[in-house]
């Protein structure tokens, strides 16, 4: 189970950009300690926030993590959650 403090961070409505950057940068580390289901429920929210935020540095970092992340989550989630946000960036 994910530590409660990290869960609160993942589900916070507002998150400092620096915190989001650090969590995204260490995505692989978090993936080692949580299962695919827990990763999808908690960390996918942060990935989506970073893809939507409009800050190019965060968006680029999130885009570099997408190939790693899609190995952990199911296809429907990629199709419904991640892909539309990537397409919004490309517009």
C-alpha positions in Angstrom: 0.0 0.0 0.0 1.2 3.5 -0.8 2.2 5.7 2.0 -0.7 8.0 3.1 1.4 11.2 2.6 2.1 10.2 -1.0 -1.5 9.4 -1.6 -2.5 12.9 -0.3 0.1 14.4 -2.6 -1.3 12.5 -5.6 -4.9 13.5 -4.9 -4.3 17.1 -3.9 -6.3 19.6 -5.9 -3.5 22.1 -6.1 0.1 21.0 -6.2 3.3 23.1 -6.5 4.9 22.6 -9.9 8.2 21.7 -8.2 6.6 18.9 -6.3 5.0 17.6 -9.4 8.3 17.7 -11.3 10.1 15.7 -8.6 7.4 13.0 -8.5 7.4 12.7 -12.3 11.1 12.6 -12.4 11.0 9.6 -10.0 8.2 7.7 -11.7 10.2 4.6 -12.2 11.1 4.5 -8.5 7.4 4.7 -7.5 6.5 2.0 -10.1 8.9 -0.4 -8.3 7.1 0.0 -5.0 3.5 0.0 -6.0 1.4 -2.4 -8.1 -0.1 -1.5 -11.5 -3.5 -1.0 -10.1 -2.3 1.3 -7.3 -0.1 3.2 -9.8 -3.1 3.7 -12.1 -5.3 4.9 -9.3 -2.9 7.4 -7.7 0.0 8.4 -10.0 -2.0 8.6 -13.2 -3.7 11.6 -11.8 -0.4 13.4 -11.5 0.6 12.5 -15.1 -2.7 13.8 -16.3 -2.3 17.0 -14.3 1.2 17.5 -15.7 0.0 17.0 -19.3 -2.8 19.5 -18.8 -0.9 22.2 -16.8 0.4 24.3 -19.7 4.0 24.4 -18.3 6.2 23.1 -21.1 8.9 21.7 -18.8 6.3 19.6 -17.0 4.6 18.5 -20.1 7.8 17.5 -21.7 8.8 15.4 -18.7 5.4 13.8 -18.6 5.7 12.9 -22.3 9.1 11.3 -21.8 7.5 9.1 -19.0 4.5 8.0 -21.1 6.3 5.1 -22.8 7.3 3.7 -19.3 3.8 4.4 -17.8 1.8 2.7 -20.6 3.5 -0.6 -19.8 1.9 -0.5 -16.3 -1.7 0.5 -17.2 -4.4 -1.0 -19.3 -5.1 0.0 -22.9 -8.5 1.5 -22.3 -7.0 3.9 -19.7 -4.3 4.9 -22.2 -6.9 5.5 -24.9 -9.3 7.4 -22.7 -7.0 9.3 -20.3 -3.5 9.8 -21.7 -3.9 9.9 -25.4 -6.5 12.8 -25.5 -4.2 14.9 -23.3 -1.2 14.2 -25.6 -3.3 15.2 -28.6 -4.3 18.5 -26.8 -0.6 19.3 -26.4 0.0 18.8 -30.1 -2.8 21.2 -31.1 
